[in-house]
């Protein structure tokens, strides 16, 4: 019963998120033989102001790039 949790920066379309879910399910099936009905995927979308790397948030990087 795989539980796959993904944190991703907010901003993807519903179609992109659906594609991610589909591919994660496929990966669990092909890599460990997980049954689709036993696989759970949780996607957490993180606000750009709440995600940082190198002491700079995504929002700050986006502002600096403009």
C-alpha positions as CSV (number, residue, x, y, z in Angstrom):
1,X,0.0,0.0,0.0
2,X,2.3,2.8,-1.2
3,X,1.7,6.3,0.1
4,X,3.4,8.8,-2.2
5,X,3.6,12.4,-0.9
6,X,4.8,15.2,-3.1
7,X,5.3,18.9,-2.2
8,X,5.3,21.2,-5.2
9,X,5.3,24.9,-5.7
10,X,1.8,26.2,-6.4
11,X,1.1,27.2,-10.0
12,X,0.5,24.0,-12.0
13,X,-2.7,23.5,-13.9
14,X,-5.2,20.9,-12.9
15,X,-4.2,19.0,-16.0
16,X,-0.5,19.0,-15.0
17,X,-1.3,17.9,-11.5
18,X,-3.5,15.1,-12.9
19,X,-0.7,14.0,-15.2
20,X,1.7,13.9,-12.2
21,X,-0.7,11.7,-10.2
22,X,-1.1,9.4,-13.2
23,X,2.6,9.0,-13.6
24,X,3.2,8.4,-9.9
25,X,0.6,5.7,-9.9
26,X,2.3,4.1,-12.9
27,X,5.7,4.3,-11.3
28,X,4.4,2.5,-8.1
29,X,2.8,-0.2,-10.3
30,X,5.8,-0.8,-12.4
31,X,8.5,-0.5,-9.8
32,X,7.0,-2.3,-6.8
33,X,4.0,-4.1,-8.3
34,X,1.5,-1.9,-6.3
35,X,-2.1,-2.4,-7.1
36,X,-3.7,0.8,-8.3
37,X,-6.5,0.6,-5.8
38,X,-3.9,0.4,-3.0
39,X,-1.8,3.4,-4.0
40,X,-2.4,6.8,-2.4
41,X,-1.0,10.0,-3.8
42,X,-1.0,13.2,-1.8
43,X,0.1,16.5,-3.5
44,X,0.7,19.5,-1.3
45,X,0.9,22.8,-3.2
46,X,3.2,25.3,-1.4
47,X,2.8,29.0,-1.8
48,X,5.8,30.7,-3.4
49,X,6.3,32.8,-0.3
50,X,6.6,29.7,1.8
51,X,9.3,27.8,-0.2
52,X,12.9,28.9,-0.1
53,X,16.3,27.7,-1.2
54,X,19.5,29.5,-0.6
55,X,17.8,31.9,1.8
56,X,15.5,33.2,-1.0
57,X,11.9,32.3,-1.6
58,X,10.5,31.5,-5.0
59,X,8.5,34.7,-4.9
60,X,11.7,36.7,-4.3
61,X,13.5,34.9,-7.1
62,X,10.5,35.5,-9.4
63,X,10.5,39.2,-8.5
64,X,14.2,39.6,-9.0
65,X,14.0,37.9,-12.5
66,X,11.5,40.5,-13.8
